[in-house]
Amino acid sequence: MVPFGFHSIKSKITMFALLATLIPSLAIGWRSYVQNRRFLSQKITQELQNVTSQASREIGLWLKERLLDLKVFSSSYVVTENLAKLQGAGAGQLEQEPALRGLRDYLGSVRAKFTDYEELTIVAPDGKVVASSAEQPGAVTMPDGWLERARAGDAVLGSPHWDEGLRAGVITVSQPILGADERFLGVLAAKLNFRGIVESLSGDSPSGISGFYLVTRSGDVVAGTQPLTAGSARTALAAGVASRLFAQEGVALDSSSPGGVEVVGTLRKVPSLSLGVVAEKERRTAYAEIYRLRRTTIWLVGGLLLGIGVVAYLLGLTIVRPLDSLISGAAKVATGDLAVALPLSSRGELGYMTEVFNHMVEQLRLGRKELDEANQTLRQRNQELQELSVTDSLTGLFNRKHMWETLARELETYKRHRRPLSALMIDIDHFKRYNDTQGHLAGDEALRRLGEILRSSLRVSDYAARYGGEEFLVVLPDTDSATGAQVAERLRELVAGEKFGGGPGSPKITISIGVASTSEHEEEPETLVRNADTALYRAKKAGRNRAFVFEGGSGRPS
């Protein structure tokens, strides 16, 4: 026996089986992994985009509402009248004190009612602070030239930043204060805290969002779902992360969260602010399904390789052992020299078989031609016998016996897959009269012509048979009663428009058709044919040259 080696059939079968298992498994697994990851990435991106887009719009609306509120506060009678008194010519100390107290009280009451306002400050036209809601007024951080813009009647927005004193992310906004005569009296500035709007938005965000915060272009986090300190605000995002998020707005990117967790995040810019809304999901949670699929694929492929390898090796043993016996026996039987020797292509079992074959080839070549001729003749005869056994000699269609076998097989398919099946029972109208008046040869020709019409008009998957005499049966797989009725009507019209043989004035040939389709209680060939025959009887009784569909014991016109 040839030992197991690289050139042996056992090793080749095993290697082929392993490769045939490994390559498709890896290809299918990799394709599935890529498609699932792409689908999951699109889903995550869409979810994060929806969250950030909604948050961006909400923050924009929130800012507009605060500006409108501030405009209302700046035009309040308390603000304009008291500020006008302070700036009035000759106003003494006794008149200024009540005016300042009125401004402070008003600003304090507004600050108490509206939690988004950390501090409200009234600034004089020269830039000096007049009154504030805070006991120790903070600096008004605004862009250069903001007072000139305020004099022109414009609202001014500062830059979002982290306020160390408040330990919160804020933005300073202002509205001009105009007197009754439209004279510029000063500016009402408000320091807005982002905490409230961020908490509101994060509460409305869908589950699975692990992080939600506002970030500047420089990477400073000014508000978020996690507590922030001045240090973490400055170093919240790794270098380059903020620039990547702003440069690829709306794209889900792999990055690190402010806490250093690996996440998938998306940024959406807030209109009119150098600020972005970032929503994140932990990468481990977001791609948990993909990681699970990858592990499952690895275990599955490993198990398949092990199982297929063992089976292939055992199969190789079952093949090689009989071959070893055959080689041994053939070497003993074969004798004589060979005129043509085949080259040895391997050193394994095939090499042994080649050597034995070289001894047998001369004897086999002598009888090959005769054997081939005999086989060809036998195949031709078998084919002729096969055709005679299943076809009708006159029409060339299937005979009744073969049609019953075909119908039974199609009904078994219907039972397994519940695909519809229809049968058409066709009868030539007044064929006996036609046969008697035109002769039997004309009658045979009419039957042959009808067979040709059926073959040329039906699909490749359909079956047409001569059921007996002038009756034909057509089986239509994957066809319901409505479609079967359409096919029947088309066949009836084709036959009605056809010119058959016969002498001058010969009667026109028409057909009547009964249509029946499978149902839950009619799954036997005899039942289906009987239903089609019942519908045919109704068609003939109704005047012939028409098609009727079987419906619960009778037929209706198609």
ZAZA-216526 format. One line per 2 residues: number of its first residue (from 1); their letters; for each residue x, y, z of C-alpha. Coordinates in Angstrom, 1 decimal, always signed. Layout:
N
NUM = A = X Y Z; ... $
END
This chain:
558
1 = MV = +0.0 +0.0 +0.0; +1.3 +3.4 -0.9 $
3 = PF = +2.1 +5.4 +2.2; +0.5 +8.7 +3.1 $
5 = GF = +2.5 +11.6 +1.5; +2.1 +14.8 -0.4 $
7 = HS = +1.6 +13.0 -3.7; -0.9 +10.4 -2.4 $
9 = IK = -4.6 +10.6 -3.2; -5.4 +10.8 +0.5 $
11 = SK = -3.3 +13.9 +1.0; -4.7 +15.6 -2.2 $
13 = IT = -8.3 +14.8 -1.2; -7.7 +16.2 +2.2 $
15 = MF = -6.0 +19.3 +1.0; -8.7 +19.9 -1.7 $
17 = AL = -11.4 +19.5 +0.9; -9.8 +21.9 +3.3 $
19 = LA = -9.2 +24.5 +0.6; -12.7 +24.0 -0.8 $
21 = TL = -14.0 +24.7 +2.7; -11.7 +27.4 +3.7 $
23 = IP = -11.7 +29.7 +0.7; -15.5 +29.9 +0.3 $
25 = SL = -16.0 +30.2 +4.0; -13.5 +33.0 +4.4 $
27 = AI = -14.9 +34.7 +1.3; -18.5 +34.5 +2.4 $
29 = GW = -17.6 +35.4 +6.0; -15.5 +38.4 +4.9 $
31 = RS = -18.2 +39.6 +2.5; -20.8 +39.2 +5.2 $
33 = YV = -18.6 +41.0 +7.7; -17.9 +43.9 +5.3 $
35 = QN = -21.6 +44.2 +4.4; -22.8 +44.1 +8.0 $
37 = RR = -20.2 +46.6 +9.1; -21.1 +48.9 +6.2 $
39 = FL = -24.8 +48.6 +7.1; -24.2 +49.1 +10.8 $
41 = SQ = -21.9 +52.1 +10.1; -24.6 +53.7 +7.9 $
43 = KI = -27.1 +53.0 +10.7; -24.8 +54.5 +13.4 $
45 = TQ = -24.0 +57.5 +11.1; -27.7 +58.2 +10.4 $
47 = EL = -28.5 +58.0 +14.1; -25.7 +60.3 +15.1 $
49 = QN = -26.6 +62.7 +12.3; -30.2 +62.9 +13.4 $
51 = VT = -29.1 +63.6 +17.0; -26.6 +66.3 +16.1 $
53 = SQ = -28.8 +67.9 +13.4; -31.7 +68.1 +15.9 $
55 = AS = -29.4 +69.5 +18.6; -27.9 +72.1 +16.3 $
57 = RE = -31.3 +73.3 +15.3; -32.5 +73.4 +18.9 $
59 = IG = -29.4 +75.3 +20.1; -29.9 +77.8 +17.3 $
61 = LW = -33.6 +78.3 +18.2; -32.6 +78.5 +21.9 $
63 = LK = -30.1 +81.3 +21.1; -32.6 +83.2 +19.0 $
65 = ER = -35.2 +83.0 +21.9; -32.6 +84.3 +24.3 $
67 = LL = -31.8 +87.2 +22.0; -35.5 +88.0 +21.7 $
69 = DL = -35.9 +87.8 +25.5; -32.9 +90.2 +25.8 $
71 = KV = -34.4 +92.6 +23.3; -37.6 +92.7 +25.4 $
73 = FS = -35.6 +93.2 +28.6; -33.5 +96.0 +27.0 $
75 = SS = -36.7 +97.9 +25.9; -38.2 +97.6 +29.4 $
77 = YV = -39.5 +100.9 +30.8; -37.5 +100.2 +34.0 $
79 = VT = -34.2 +99.9 +32.0; -34.7 +102.8 +29.6 $
81 = EN = -36.1 +105.3 +32.1; -33.5 +104.6 +34.9 $
83 = LA = -30.6 +104.6 +32.4; -31.9 +107.9 +30.9 $
85 = KL = -32.0 +109.4 +34.4; -28.4 +108.3 +35.1 $
87 = QG = -27.3 +110.0 +31.9; -29.4 +113.1 +32.3 $
89 = AG = -27.6 +116.4 +32.5; -27.3 +117.7 +36.1 $
91 = AG = -28.5 +114.5 +37.7; -27.4 +114.5 +41.3 $
93 = QL = -26.4 +111.8 +43.7; -29.9 +111.6 +45.2 $
95 = EQ = -31.4 +111.0 +41.7; -28.8 +108.4 +40.6 $
97 = EP = -29.0 +106.1 +43.6; -32.7 +105.2 +43.1 $
99 = AL = -32.1 +104.7 +39.4; -29.1 +102.4 +40.0 $
101 = RG = -31.1 +100.5 +42.6; -34.0 +100.1 +40.2 $
103 = LR = -31.6 +98.7 +37.5; -30.0 +96.3 +39.8 $
105 = DY = -33.3 +95.1 +41.2; -34.7 +94.6 +37.7 $
107 = LG = -31.6 +92.7 +36.5; -31.7 +90.5 +39.7 $
109 = SV = -35.4 +89.6 +39.2; -34.7 +88.7 +35.6 $
111 = RA = -31.7 +86.6 +36.6; -33.8 +84.8 +39.2 $
113 = KF = -36.6 +83.9 +36.8; -34.5 +82.7 +33.8 $
115 = TD = -31.9 +80.1 +34.8; -30.1 +80.3 +31.4 $
117 = YE = -28.8 +83.8 +32.4; -25.7 +83.6 +34.6 $
119 = EL = -25.2 +87.3 +34.7; -27.0 +90.4 +33.2 $
121 = TI = -25.0 +93.6 +32.8; -25.8 +97.1 +31.6 $
123 = VA = -22.9 +98.8 +29.8; -22.8 +102.6 +29.2 $
125 = PD = -21.9 +103.9 +25.7; -18.4 +104.5 +26.9 $
127 = GK = -18.0 +100.8 +27.8; -18.2 +101.2 +31.6 $
129 = VV = -20.4 +98.8 +33.6; -23.4 +100.7 +34.9 $
131 = AS = -25.3 +97.9 +36.7; -25.2 +94.1 +37.0 $
133 = SA = -27.2 +91.2 +38.5; -24.0 +90.0 +40.2 $
135 = EQ = -22.6 +91.5 +43.4; -19.2 +91.4 +41.8 $
137 = PG = -19.7 +92.1 +38.1; -17.5 +90.1 +35.8 $
139 = AV = -15.8 +91.3 +32.6; -17.9 +91.6 +29.5 $
141 = TM = -16.1 +89.4 +27.0; -17.1 +90.5 +23.5 $
143 = PD = -15.4 +90.8 +20.1; -13.5 +94.0 +19.1 $
145 = GW = -15.8 +96.8 +17.8; -18.9 +95.4 +19.5 $
147 = LE = -19.9 +98.8 +20.9; -19.9 +100.4 +17.4 $
149 = RA = -22.1 +97.5 +16.1; -24.4 +98.0 +19.1 $
151 = RA = -24.6 +101.8 +18.3; -25.8 +100.7 +14.8 $
153 = GD = -28.6 +98.8 +16.5; -27.2 +95.2 +16.0 $
155 = AV = -27.3 +92.4 +18.5; -23.7 +91.1 +19.1 $
157 = LG = -22.6 +87.5 +19.9; -19.4 +86.7 +21.8 $
159 = SP = -17.4 +83.5 +21.4; -18.4 +80.4 +23.4 $
161 = HW = -15.8 +79.8 +26.1; -15.2 +78.2 +29.5 $
163 = DE = -15.8 +80.6 +32.4; -13.5 +79.6 +35.2 $
165 = GL = -15.4 +81.7 +37.8; -18.7 +80.0 +36.9 $
167 = RA = -17.0 +76.7 +36.1; -19.3 +76.4 +33.1 $
169 = GV = -19.4 +77.0 +29.4; -20.9 +80.3 +28.5 $
171 = IT = -21.5 +82.8 +25.7; -22.0 +86.5 +26.1 $
173 = VS = -24.7 +88.2 +23.9; -25.9 +91.8 +23.9 $
175 = QP = -28.7 +94.0 +22.7; -28.6 +97.8 +22.3 $
177 = IL = -30.7 +99.9 +24.7; -32.6 +102.8 +22.9 $
179 = GA = -34.5 +105.6 +24.6; -37.9 +107.0 +23.8 $
181 = DE = -36.2 +109.3 +21.2; -34.3 +106.3 +19.7 $
183 = RF = -31.1 +107.7 +21.4; -28.4 +105.1 +22.1 $
185 = LG = -28.3 +104.7 +25.9; -26.1 +101.7 +26.3 $
187 = VL = -26.0 +97.9 +26.0; -27.7 +95.1 +27.9 $
189 = AA = -25.2 +92.1 +27.9; -26.1 +88.6 +29.2 $
191 = KL = -23.9 +85.7 +30.0; -25.7 +82.6 +28.9 $
193 = NF = -25.0 +79.1 +30.3; -25.1 +76.1 +27.9 $
195 = RG = -25.8 +73.7 +30.7; -29.6 +73.8 +30.6 $
197 = IV = -30.0 +73.4 +26.9; -27.4 +70.5 +26.7 $
199 = ES = -29.1 +68.7 +29.6; -32.5 +69.1 +27.8 $
201 = LS = -31.1 +67.8 +24.5; -29.2 +64.9 +26.1 $
203 = GD = -32.4 +63.8 +27.9; -34.2 +63.7 +24.6 $
205 = SP = -31.5 +61.8 +22.7; -32.1 +58.1 +21.9 $
207 = SG = -30.6 +55.3 +24.1; -27.1 +54.2 +23.2 $
209 = IS = -25.7 +57.7 +22.9; -22.8 +57.6 +25.4 $
211 = GF = -21.6 +61.2 +25.0; -23.1 +64.6 +24.0 $
213 = YL = -21.2 +67.8 +24.3; -20.5 +71.2 +22.6 $
215 = VT = -17.0 +71.8 +21.4; -15.2 +74.8 +19.9 $
217 = RS = -12.9 +74.7 +16.9; -9.9 +74.7 +19.1 $
219 = GD = -11.1 +71.6 +20.9; -12.4 +73.2 +24.1 $
221 = VV = -15.5 +71.5 +25.5; -17.9 +74.1 +26.9 $
223 = AG = -20.8 +71.9 +27.9; -21.5 +68.2 +28.0 $
225 = TQ = -23.3 +65.3 +29.6; -20.3 +64.6 +31.8 $
227 = PL = -19.0 +67.0 +34.5; -16.3 +69.3 +33.1 $
229 = TA = -13.5 +71.1 +34.8; -11.2 +73.8 +33.4 $
231 = GS = -8.4 +71.3 +32.8; -10.5 +68.7 +31.1 $
233 = AR = -12.2 +71.4 +29.1; -8.8 +72.5 +27.6 $
235 = TA = -7.6 +68.9 +27.0; -11.0 +67.2 +26.4 $
237 = LA = -10.3 +66.2 +22.8; -7.0 +64.9 +21.6 $
239 = AG = -5.0 +67.0 +19.2; -6.5 +67.1 +15.7 $
241 = VA = -9.8 +65.4 +16.7; -11.8 +68.6 +16.7 $
243 = SR = -10.3 +69.8 +13.4; -11.2 +66.4 +11.9 $
245 = LF = -14.8 +66.5 +13.2; -15.3 +70.1 +11.9 $
247 = AQ = -13.6 +69.3 +8.5; -15.8 +66.2 +8.0 $
249 = EG = -19.1 +67.5 +9.4; -21.8 +64.9 +9.6 $
251 = VA = -19.4 +62.0 +9.0; -19.1 +59.3 +11.7 $
253 = LD = -15.4 +59.1 +12.7; -13.5 +56.9 +15.1 $
255 = SS = -11.9 +58.9 +17.8; -11.5 +59.2 +21.6 $
257 = SP = -14.0 +60.8 +23.9; -13.0 +63.5 +26.4 $
259 = GG = -12.7 +60.6 +29.0; -10.3 +58.7 +26.7 $
261 = VE = -12.9 +56.0 +25.6; -12.8 +54.7 +22.0 $
263 = VV = -15.9 +56.1 +20.4; -17.7 +56.8 +17.1 $
265 = GT = -18.6 +60.4 +16.9; -20.3 +62.9 +14.6 $
267 = LR = -20.3 +66.7 +14.7; -22.8 +69.2 +13.4 $
269 = KV = -22.0 +72.9 +13.4; -24.3 +75.3 +15.2 $
271 = PS = -25.5 +78.2 +12.9; -23.9 +81.6 +13.6 $
273 = LS = -21.5 +80.1 +16.2; -18.0 +78.8 +16.0 $
275 = LG = -19.3 +75.8 +17.9; -20.2 +72.2 +17.1 $
277 = VV = -22.5 +69.6 +18.6; -20.9 +66.2 +19.0 $
279 = AE = -22.8 +63.0 +19.7; -20.9 +59.8 +20.4 $
281 = KE = -21.4 +56.1 +20.9; -18.9 +53.7 +22.5 $
283 = RR = -17.2 +51.8 +19.7; -17.4 +48.6 +21.6 $
285 = TA = -21.1 +48.9 +22.1; -21.8 +50.3 +18.6 $
287 = YA = -20.0 +47.4 +16.9; -20.9 +44.7 +19.4 $
289 = EI = -22.9 +42.8 +16.8; -20.0 +42.9 +14.3 $
291 = YR = -17.5 +41.7 +16.9; -19.9 +38.8 +17.8 $
293 = LR = -20.3 +37.9 +14.1; -16.5 +37.9 +13.7 $
295 = RT = -16.0 +35.5 +16.6; -18.8 +33.3 +15.5 $
297 = TI = -17.3 +33.1 +11.9; -13.9 +32.2 +13.2 $
299 = WL = -15.3 +29.4 +15.4; -17.5 +28.2 +12.6 $
301 = VG = -14.7 +28.1 +10.0; -12.4 +26.3 +12.5 $
303 = GL = -15.0 +23.7 +13.2; -15.7 +23.2 +9.5 $
305 = LL = -12.1 +22.8 +8.7; -11.6 +20.2 +11.5 $
307 = GI = -14.7 +18.2 +10.5; -14.1 +18.4 +6.8 $
309 = GV = -10.4 +17.4 +7.3; -11.3 +14.3 +9.2 $
311 = VA = -14.0 +13.3 +6.8; -11.8 +13.9 +3.8 $
313 = YL = -9.0 +11.8 +5.3; -11.3 +8.9 +6.0 $
315 = LG = -12.8 +9.2 +2.5; -9.3 +9.1 +1.0 $
317 = LT = -8.6 +5.9 +2.9; -11.7 +4.3 +1.5 $
319 = IV = -10.7 +5.2 -2.1; -7.0 +4.2 -1.9 $
321 = RP = -7.5 +0.8 -0.4; -9.6 -0.5 -3.4 $
323 = LD = -7.2 +1.2 -5.8; -4.3 -0.7 -4.2 $
325 = SL = -6.1 -4.0 -4.7; -6.9 -3.0 -8.3 $
327 = IS = -3.3 -2.1 -9.1; -2.1 -5.3 -7.7 $
329 = GA = -4.6 -7.4 -9.6; -4.2 -5.5 -12.9 $
331 = AK = -0.4 -5.9 -12.7; -0.7 -9.6 -12.5 $
333 = VA = -3.2 -9.9 -15.4; -1.6 -7.5 -17.9 $
335 = TG = +1.1 -9.0 -20.1; +3.1 -8.0 -23.2 $
337 = DL = +4.9 -4.9 -24.4; +3.1 -1.6 -25.2 $
339 = AV = +3.6 +0.4 -28.4; +2.6 +3.7 -26.7 $
341 = AL = +3.4 +4.4 -23.0; +1.8 +7.1 -21.0 $
343 = PL = +4.2 +9.4 -19.0; +4.1 +9.0 -15.3 $
345 = SS = +2.5 +12.1 -13.9; +2.8 +11.3 -10.2 $
347 = RG = +4.6 +9.1 -7.7; +1.5 +8.2 -5.8 $
349 = EL = -1.4 +5.9 -6.5; -2.0 +7.5 -9.9 $
351 = GY = +1.5 +6.6 -10.9; +0.9 +3.0 -10.1 $
353 = MT = -2.4 +3.0 -12.0; -0.6 +4.6 -15.0 $
355 = EV = +2.0 +1.8 -15.1; -0.8 -0.8 -15.1 $
357 = FN = -2.8 +1.1 -17.7; +0.2 +1.1 -20.0 $
359 = HM = +0.0 -2.7 -20.0; -3.7 -2.8 -20.7 $
361 = VE = -4.0 +0.0 -23.3; -3.1 -2.1 -26.3 $
363 = QL = -5.8 -4.6 -25.6; -8.4 -2.0 -24.8 $
365 = RL = -7.6 +0.0 -28.0; -8.5 -3.0 -30.2 $
367 = GR = -12.1 -3.1 -29.0; -12.6 +0.6 -28.4 $
369 = KE = -13.9 +1.4 -31.9; -16.4 -1.4 -32.0 $
371 = LD = -17.5 -0.7 -28.5; -18.1 +3.0 -29.3 $
373 = EA = -20.1 +2.1 -32.4; -22.2 -0.4 -30.5 $
375 = NQ = -22.7 +2.2 -27.7; -23.8 +4.8 -30.2 $
377 = TL = -26.3 +2.5 -31.8; -27.6 +1.5 -28.4 $
379 = RQ = -28.0 +5.1 -27.4; -29.9 +5.9 -30.6 $
381 = RN = -32.2 +3.0 -30.0; -32.7 +3.9 -26.4 $
383 = QE = -33.5 +7.4 -27.4; -36.0 +6.2 -30.0 $
385 = LQ = -37.6 +3.9 -27.4; -37.7 +6.6 -24.9 $
387 = EL = -39.5 +9.0 -27.3; -41.9 +6.3 -28.3 $
389 = SV = -42.7 +5.5 -24.7; -43.6 +9.1 -23.7 $
391 = TD = -45.0 +10.7 -26.9; -48.1 +10.4 -29.1 $
393 = SL = -47.2 +9.2 -32.6; -49.7 +11.3 -34.4 $
395 = TG = -49.3 +14.8 -32.7; -45.8 +14.5 -31.3 $
397 = LF = -47.1 +15.6 -27.9; -46.7 +13.6 -24.7 $
399 = NR = -49.0 +10.6 -24.4; -51.5 +10.1 -21.6 $
401 = KH = -49.4 +7.8 -19.5; -46.5 +10.3 -19.4 $
403 = MW = -48.8 +13.2 -18.7; -50.2 +11.4 -15.6 $
405 = ET = -46.7 +10.9 -14.3; -45.8 +14.5 -15.0 $
407 = LA = -49.0 +15.8 -13.4; -48.3 +13.7 -10.3 $
409 = RE = -44.7 +15.0 -10.1; -45.9 +18.6 -10.4 $
411 = LE = -48.5 +18.1 -7.7; -45.8 +16.8 -5.4 $
413 = TY = -43.9 +20.0 -6.1; -47.1 +22.0 -5.3 $
415 = KR = -47.5 +20.2 -2.0; -43.9 +21.0 -0.9 $
417 = HR = -43.7 +24.6 -2.1; -47.3 +25.7 -2.5 $
419 = RP = -46.7 +27.1 -6.0; -50.0 +27.2 -8.0 $
421 = LS = -50.7 +24.7 -10.8; -53.3 +24.8 -13.5 $
423 = AL = -54.6 +22.2 -15.9; -56.4 +22.8 -19.2 $
425 = MI = -58.7 +20.1 -20.7; -59.2 +20.9 -24.4 $
427 = DI = -61.7 +19.3 -26.7; -62.2 +19.9 -30.5 $
429 = DH = -65.8 +21.0 -31.1; -67.9 +18.8 -33.4 $
431 = FK = -64.8 +16.8 -34.3; -66.8 +13.7 -35.3 $
433 = RY = -68.8 +15.8 -37.8; -65.5 +17.2 -39.2 $
435 = ND = -64.0 +13.7 -39.4; -67.1 +12.3 -41.2 $
437 = TQ = -67.4 +15.2 -43.7; -63.7 +15.8 -44.4 $
439 = GH = -62.3 +12.4 -44.0; -60.0 +10.7 -41.5 $
441 = LA = -56.8 +12.1 -43.1; -58.1 +15.6 -42.7 $
443 = GD = -59.1 +14.8 -39.1; -55.6 +13.5 -38.4 $
445 = EA = -54.1 +16.6 -40.0; -56.3 +18.7 -37.7 $
447 = LR = -55.0 +16.9 -34.7; -51.4 +17.3 -35.8 $
449 = RL = -51.9 +21.0 -36.5; -53.5 +21.5 -33.0 $
451 = GE = -50.5 +19.8 -31.5; -48.2 +22.2 -33.3 $
453 = IL = -50.2 +25.2 -32.1; -49.9 +23.9 -28.5 $
455 = RS = -46.2 +23.4 -28.7; -45.5 +26.8 -30.2 $
457 = SL = -47.8 +28.7 -27.9; -46.8 +27.3 -24.5 $
459 = RV = -43.8 +28.0 -22.3; -40.8 +25.6 -22.1 $
461 = SD = -41.9 +24.6 -18.6; -45.5 +23.8 -19.7 $
463 = YA = -46.6 +20.3 -20.7; -49.1 +19.4 -23.4 $
465 = AR = -50.4 +15.8 -24.1; -53.0 +14.1 -26.2 $
467 = YG = -55.4 +12.8 -23.6; -57.4 +10.7 -26.0 $
469 = GE = -59.2 +11.0 -29.3; -59.7 +14.8 -29.9 $
471 = EF = -59.0 +15.7 -26.2; -55.8 +17.3 -25.1 $
473 = LV = -54.5 +18.1 -21.6; -52.2 +21.0 -20.8 $
475 = VL = -50.4 +21.3 -17.4; -49.2 +24.8 -16.5 $
477 = PD = -46.8 +24.9 -13.5; -46.6 +28.1 -11.4 $
479 = TD = -49.9 +29.3 -12.8; -53.0 +30.3 -10.9 $
481 = SA = -56.6 +30.1 -12.2; -56.7 +33.7 -13.5 $
483 = TG = -53.5 +33.2 -15.6; -54.7 +29.8 -16.7 $
485 = AQ = -57.9 +31.3 -17.9; -55.9 +33.9 -19.9 $
487 = VA = -53.8 +31.1 -21.5; -56.9 +29.1 -22.3 $
489 = ER = -58.5 +32.2 -24.0; -55.4 +32.8 -26.0 $
491 = LR = -55.3 +29.2 -27.2; -59.0 +29.3 -28.1 $
493 = EL = -58.5 +32.5 -30.2; -55.4 +31.0 -31.9 $
495 = VA = -57.3 +27.9 -33.0; -60.4 +29.9 -34.0 $
497 = GE = -58.2 +32.1 -36.3; -56.3 +29.1 -37.8 $
499 = KF = -57.1 +27.8 -41.2; -57.1 +24.0 -41.1 $
501 = GG = -57.0 +21.7 -44.1; -60.1 +20.3 -45.8 $
503 = GP = -61.9 +21.1 -49.0; -63.7 +24.3 -49.9 $
505 = GS = -66.4 +25.2 -47.5; -65.0 +22.9 -44.8 $
507 = PK = -66.3 +23.7 -41.4; -64.2 +25.9 -39.1 $
509 = IT = -62.5 +24.2 -36.2; -62.9 +25.6 -32.7 $
511 = IS = -62.1 +24.2 -29.3; -63.7 +24.3 -25.8 $
513 = IG = -61.5 +24.5 -22.8; -62.0 +23.7 -19.1 $
515 = VA = -59.6 +25.3 -16.6; -58.9 +23.9 -13.1 $
517 = ST = -56.3 +25.0 -10.5; -54.9 +23.4 -7.4 $
519 = SE = -56.3 +24.2 -4.0; -55.8 +23.0 -0.5 $
521 = HE = -58.3 +20.2 -0.9; -57.6 +19.2 -4.4 $
523 = EE = -54.1 +17.9 -4.6; -54.5 +14.6 -6.4 $
525 = PE = -54.1 +14.3 -10.2; -57.5 +12.6 -10.7 $
527 = TL = -59.2 +15.5 -8.8; -57.5 +18.2 -10.9 $
529 = VR = -58.3 +16.5 -14.2; -61.9 +15.8 -13.1 $
531 = NA = -62.4 +19.5 -12.2; -60.9 +20.5 -15.6 $
533 = DT = -63.2 +18.0 -17.3; -66.2 +19.4 -15.4 $
535 = AL = -65.4 +22.9 -16.5; -65.0 +21.6 -20.1 $
537 = YR = -68.4 +20.1 -19.9; -69.9 +23.4 -18.8 $
539 = AK = -68.1 +25.2 -21.7; -69.5 +22.7 -24.2 $
541 = KA = -72.9 +22.9 -22.7; -72.8 +26.7 -22.9 $
543 = GR = -72.3 +26.6 -26.7; -68.7 +25.5 -27.3 $
545 = NR = -65.8 +27.6 -28.6; -65.2 +29.1 -25.1 $
547 = AF = -63.2 +28.5 -21.9; -64.7 +27.9 -18.5 $
549 = VF = -62.9 +28.0 -15.1; -63.8 +25.4 -12.5 $
551 = EG = -65.1 +26.9 -9.3; -66.5 +24.7 -6.5 $
553 = GS = -68.4 +22.1 -8.5; -69.1 +24.1 -11.6 $
555 = GR = -67.4 +26.4 -14.1; -67.6 +30.0 -14.9 $
557 = PS = -66.7 +31.7 -18.2; -63.0 +32.9 -18.3 $
END
